[in-house]
Amino acid sequence: MSDKKDLSNLSKEKLISIIEEFRKKKYGLFWDIDKEEIVEKCKTEYPYIKELKNKEIKINKNLITNALIEGDNYHSVSVLNITHKKKN
């Protein structure tokens, strides 16, 4: 079963209008010209990681605990760049 529509019976004008509409829409990834407010805010205020003990998953107390970071990638990477700057 195909999702393709048969366009062979459409007029030239209709096909042109479909193409023009397609060109107006953005599909996939695209970046806004203006930066988000949070991006500008992070230049002067650093996001931080807050440990939530009630969310901790600890199987073995002798092993290190890994951090699970939820949130937008930009903010997570910003925090990791600061907290792990000198770590290998």
C-alpha positions as CSV (number, residue, x, y, z in Angstrom):
1,M,0.0,0.0,0.0
2,S,1.5,3.3,-1.1
3,D,0.9,6.7,0.5
4,K,1.9,8.4,-2.8
5,K,-0.9,10.5,-4.4
6,D,-1.6,10.4,-8.1
7,L,-0.8,13.9,-9.4
8,S,-1.0,13.2,-13.1
9,N,-4.5,14.6,-13.4
10,L,-3.7,17.9,-11.8
11,S,-3.4,21.1,-13.8
12,K,-0.1,22.9,-14.3
13,E,-1.4,25.7,-12.0
14,K,-2.4,23.3,-9.3
15,L,1.0,21.6,-9.4
16,I,2.8,25.0,-9.2
17,S,0.7,25.9,-6.2
18,I,1.6,22.6,-4.5
19,I,5.3,23.2,-5.2
20,E,5.1,26.8,-3.9
21,E,3.4,25.6,-0.7
22,F,6.0,22.9,-0.2
23,R,8.8,25.5,-0.5
24,K,7.2,27.6,2.3
25,K,7.1,24.7,4.7
26,K,10.1,23.6,6.7
27,Y,10.7,19.9,7.1
28,G,13.4,18.3,9.2
29,L,16.0,20.2,11.2
30,F,16.3,24.0,10.8
31,W,17.8,26.7,13.0
32,D,16.1,29.9,13.9
33,I,17.9,33.1,13.1
34,D,17.4,34.5,16.6
35,K,19.0,32.8,19.5
36,E,16.7,31.4,22.2
37,E,16.5,33.5,25.4
38,I,18.1,30.7,27.4
39,V,21.2,30.6,25.2
40,E,21.8,34.3,25.9
41,K,21.1,33.8,29.6
42,C,23.7,31.0,29.8
43,K,26.4,33.4,28.8
44,T,26.1,35.1,32.3
45,E,24.3,32.5,34.4
46,Y,25.5,28.9,34.4
47,P,23.1,26.0,34.6
48,Y,23.9,23.5,37.3
49,I,23.3,19.8,38.1
50,K,21.3,19.2,41.3
51,E,21.5,15.7,42.7
52,L,18.2,14.3,43.7
53,K,18.8,11.5,46.2
54,N,15.2,10.2,45.9
55,K,15.9,9.5,42.2
56,E,19.2,7.7,42.8
57,I,19.6,4.2,41.4
58,K,22.2,2.5,43.5
59,I,22.9,-1.2,43.0
60,N,26.3,-1.5,44.5
61,K,27.5,1.1,47.0
62,N,31.2,0.4,46.0
63,L,30.6,1.5,42.4
64,I,30.5,5.0,41.2
65,T,27.1,6.5,40.5
66,N,26.4,7.8,37.0
67,A,24.3,10.9,36.5
68,L,21.2,10.8,34.4
69,I,20.6,14.2,32.9
70,E,17.1,15.1,31.7
71,G,16.5,18.1,29.7
72,D,17.3,19.9,26.4
73,N,20.7,18.8,25.0
74,Y,22.0,22.4,24.9
75,H,21.6,22.8,28.6
76,S,23.0,19.4,29.4
77,V,26.0,19.8,27.3
78,S,26.6,23.3,28.7
79,V,26.6,21.8,32.2
80,L,28.9,18.9,31.3
81,N,31.4,21.3,29.6
82,I,31.7,23.2,32.8
83,T,31.7,20.4,35.3
84,H,34.0,18.1,33.3
85,K,36.3,20.6,31.7
86,K,39.5,19.2,33.1
87,K,38.5,15.6,33.3
88,N,39.5,13.0,30.8
